[in-house]
Amino acid sequence: MNRNILFALVGGLAAGFLAGYFVFGGDGAQTHTPVVAASTAPIMPAPSLGGLPGANPGAMPSGPALPSAEVQARIARIEAAVLADPKNHDAWAALGNEYFDSHQPQKAVDAYAKALALKPENPDILTDQGVMYRQLGQFDKALAAFQKANKQKPTHIQSLFNMGIVYSTDLNKPAEAAKAWNKVIATAPNSEQATQAKQLLSQLKP
């Protein structure tokens, strides 16, 4: 399933609050489960990529579950692969993806950095890394990653959308958020992201 779809779950649309977003990353070496990327929200799986955004807050778990034995074994295999071949870009990207999915943001950031050092031109990995930076509360670094991704590929909707989330929710810059979301609408007017961007724009306070 393609990870190149972003959704934002608005925790208080009716009240006009910009909170409780799901921010999704790019399309790395394998499929990911998107995670909540709000600094004050619990980390949890997001809705299916194929569905519309929405969730029952009362059903949210209090925190992430520990990786299963299967996931831990898979991570151990990939860690062994990068130790054996530190220049294996795909293995570093896959390791970052595994850390992303198992809610280990710092390890994901570091693994993605290794992959990007080998192949810098990858807006999807940059976007994944940005989501993890945001999970760590490092909003400036998250924004820089999204901006770099969009510079590499100006039509990269995921990085644009995420820029808007960081500007609006984390940096209190609604004007910059509006620019990013309006660009999403102009670039892909019929996309799910454009629909979400319109909703979020209506909630922005000048």
Secondary structure as the mmCIF struct_conf table of DSSP 4:
data_model
#
loop_
_struct_conf.conf_type_id
_struct_conf.id
_struct_conf.beg_label_comp_id
_struct_conf.beg_label_asym_id
_struct_conf.beg_label_seq_id
_struct_conf.end_label_comp_id
_struct_conf.end_label_asym_id
_struct_conf.end_label_seq_id
TURN_TY1_P TURN_TY1_P1 GLY A 11 GLY A 11
STRN STRN1 GLY A 12 GLY A 12
TURN_TY1_P TURN_TY1_P2 LEU A 13 GLY A 16
STRN STRN2 PHE A 17 PHE A 17
STRN STRN3 PHE A 22 VAL A 23
BEND BEND1 ALA A 29 GLN A 30
STRN STRN4 VAL A 35 VAL A 36
TURN_TY1_P TURN_TY1_P3 SER A 39 THR A 40
BEND BEND2 ALA A 41 ALA A 41
HELX_LH_PP_P HELX_LH_PP_P1 PRO A 42 ILE A 43
STRN STRN5 PRO A 45 PRO A 45
HELX_LH_PP_P HELX_LH_PP_P2 ALA A 46 ALA A 46
BEND BEND3 PRO A 47 PRO A 47
HELX_LH_PP_P HELX_LH_PP_P3 SER A 48 SER A 48
TURN_TY1_P TURN_TY1_P4 LEU A 49 GLY A 50
BEND BEND4 GLY A 51 GLY A 51
BEND BEND5 PRO A 53 PRO A 53
HELX_RH_3T_P HELX_RH_3T_P1 PRO A 57 ALA A 59
BEND BEND6 SER A 62 GLY A 63
HELX_LH_PP_P HELX_LH_PP_P4 PRO A 64 SER A 68
HELX_RH_AL_P HELX_RH_AL_P1 ALA A 69 ALA A 84
TURN_TY1_P TURN_TY1_P5 PRO A 86 LYS A 87
HELX_RH_AL_P HELX_RH_AL_P2 HIS A 89 ASP A 101
TURN_TY1_P TURN_TY1_P6 SER A 102 HIS A 103
HELX_RH_AL_P HELX_RH_AL_P3 PRO A 105 LEU A 118
HELX_RH_AL_P HELX_RH_AL_P4 PRO A 123 GLN A 135
TURN_TY1_P TURN_TY1_P7 LEU A 136 GLY A 137
HELX_RH_AL_P HELX_RH_AL_P5 PHE A 139 GLN A 152
TURN_TY1_P TURN_TY1_P8 PRO A 154 THR A 155
HELX_RH_AL_P HELX_RH_AL_P6 ILE A 157 ILE A 165
HELX_RH_PI_P HELX_RH_PI_P1 VAL A 166 ASP A 170
BEND BEND7 LEU A 171 LEU A 171
HELX_RH_AL_P HELX_RH_AL_P7 PRO A 174 THR A 187
TURN_TY1_P TURN_TY1_P9 PRO A 189 ASN A 190
BEND BEND8 SER A 191 SER A 191
HELX_RH_AL_P HELX_RH_AL_P8 GLU A 192 GLN A 203
#
